């Protein structure tokens, strides 16, 4: 867990690996002067011949697989099958694109779906419970039995690509669950440009393989040369965090038991006949070429890897013949990549593949055409013609690949794709990644289309394009966008205003906020619209839902003005008599300015703030050092209670990098004491014997836990899925609440990002791409920070869940909370 794993060859013979949660920084061992590459939240690949190394989209835990068509699958403990939707390199070329995370859960039955184990509860677990019941060892009494019945340790996701099993199993996914001693199977189906995964018919309540042996730990799988699926069994006696075992038991257990062992299983059909296993290492290159069309992926990939390593261009003509004549589409695709790896592909061969009758060959031909698109006009025209290919995946690839060239014809194709697919988030992402240059012309063409610009989807994408035009700041794009805004009918001022807003937001996002007014001066209408928006922002009032929405919009607009013109009205919006949505918008807008008065205004309004608003206010106060000093001053003077800061904030202050702030924090927080977590857990053991009220527990959850957890439609998805915690039993819940840092999943560790404008943001890393990092925190609040604006990122290795809940929740309420969570289905 947490280590790099699953080294696999891709279609292009690059070696791919999963980084897991290690968060490493990598550079060549023989070039210590090279700037390291961060792999936090991403996987990697390298070319075994050239040693070229690059990050790749991914970043799950243990396990990774490709299907025959190059689609990438990954998994994590409680999210057993995920699909990677785009390549990291496409996002990397647009530094101002805040992309979503590349991984999506595709299981129809949910990330931590039900599983059906047949293995018994481990003996040491039973003994531990008995000793706790008798009071012979400290620790919570297990009441929910062993953690079972759902995915808690998914690993090794692998797509079956052999030729020994019946065809119905091909392209199925297999995932191990080491805690439940089983292998799970999923059938993969298309879903737009995505995929979905569901249990196979007949396996609704059973697993593909389940063992009664508690040592069976299937951690990884592989497609073998004989067409069978191989299983790597870690064969360990115990799967448990050492801190969860009392010393009296631990001394009788060997936690390393099995580390010198392991088993490999082979799964074959009943009528299986062992084929001869070829030794491909000494095989002639001509013989390897024929294997590129083999039905077993092991043969294709091994042959492709050896050809890539040999770089034997003498067989290039034979491989080129396969592009047209291979019996299977995957053979034709493998031939394309083999030629590309030798530098022998050529525009003519790509042109042939672009006309292939199988859409998957066309998709990969588009991808491989990218190096030629800038200079080969004929080939670019053929790729552009596929913008309206009947298959979505081809169009999706075209939308990404056209980012490698520029020109009016390219822009026209992207416009056509936008008209057809702006309602799909992945197509919008592809279009934005490809329009670093030309976004102004694309905006103008789409805005000229009356039907498009009057649709909800069209207006939304036009605003995204306007933001990108402002962020990239290309003069020609800004000019053509402003000209199109000028030409919009007067009755469409709302769209024009939003486009102007997008331009300014983009400039601010890219650190060019000071240029906004000068740029808008090139358009009298844009300048007038901004003035109109700012003027109306000072005038909008009322508390109906519609009026509040307008006020929030107006308050956000005030962030485009200067501080002197806006601070008084923004301060007035912090008044507790204002709707909470208005207060939140005012806080968010005030964070855009750097003035010490803002910290004073927030502290003066503190007493009237609701808990969710206080969380946002604390985040604001921690975002700038001068504001943080103001907060510490208020604590020292008695104007702010230290108890209103959670343990995570207190720990960060006591370990702050700035020595003066750290010293001040040590003085004013000297009386802040959370005590020993184990002592608190021990003191709360009687909670486990109380009969809690689930209905009351639901209210406790809603008031205290829902800001970071979502259950039965209530709350926010920030922390872990509580369905996995709840089924672990009352003892586990008690420890998780009272001692959240005892076992911290790296996925839920708190990070702090410092930006180039001296602002800081905190939260768990919800997603990470080549160009941005998204932090998420309580109440679903999130900040997406562009890498170009990041000065530093660090973690204190503490859970985002604070300590000290015993000071907030009574024993009776905690018993009811446990009763509620353990009652969940």
Secondary structure, 3 states (H helix, E strand, C coil): CCCCEEEEECCCCEEEEECCCCCCEECCCCCCCCCCEECCCCEEEEECCCCCEEEECCCCCCCEEECCCCCEEEEECCEEEEEECCCHHHHHCCCCCCCCCCEEECECCCCCCECCCCCCCCHHHHHHHHHHHCCCCCCCCCCCCCCCCECCCEEEEEECCCCCCCHHHCCCEEEEECCCCEEEEEEEEEECCEEEEECCCCCCCCCCEECCCCCCCEEEEEECCCCCEEEEECCCCCCCCHHHCCHHHHCCCCCCCCCCCCEEEEECCCCCCCCCCCCCCCCCHHHHHHHCCCCCHHHHHHHHHHHHHHCCHHHHHHHHHHHHHCCCHHHHHHHHHHHHHHCCCCHHHHHHHHCCCCHHHHHHHHHHCHHHCCCCHHHHHHHHHHHHCCCHHHHHHHHHHHHHCCCHHHHHHHHHHHHHHCCCHHHHHHHHHHCCCCHHHHHHHHHHCHHHHCCHHHHHHHHHHHHHHHHHCCHHHHHHHHHHHHHCCHHHHHHHHHHHHHHHHHHHHCCCHHHHHHHHCCCHHHHHHHHHHHHHHCCCCCCCHHHHHHHHHHHHHHCCCCHHHHHHHHHHCCCCCCCHHHHHHHHHHHCCCCCHHHHHHHHHHHHHCCHHHHHHHHHHHCCCHHHHHHHHHHHHCCCCCHHHCCHHHHHHHHCCCCHHHHHHHHHHCCCCCCCCHHHHHHHCHHHHHCCCCHHHHHHHHHHHHCCCCEECCEECCCCCCHHHHHCCCHHHHHHHHHCCCCCCCHHHEEEEEEECCCCEEEEEEEEECCCEEEEECHHHCEEEEEHHHEEEEEEEEEECCCCCHHHCCCHHHHHHHHHHHHCCC
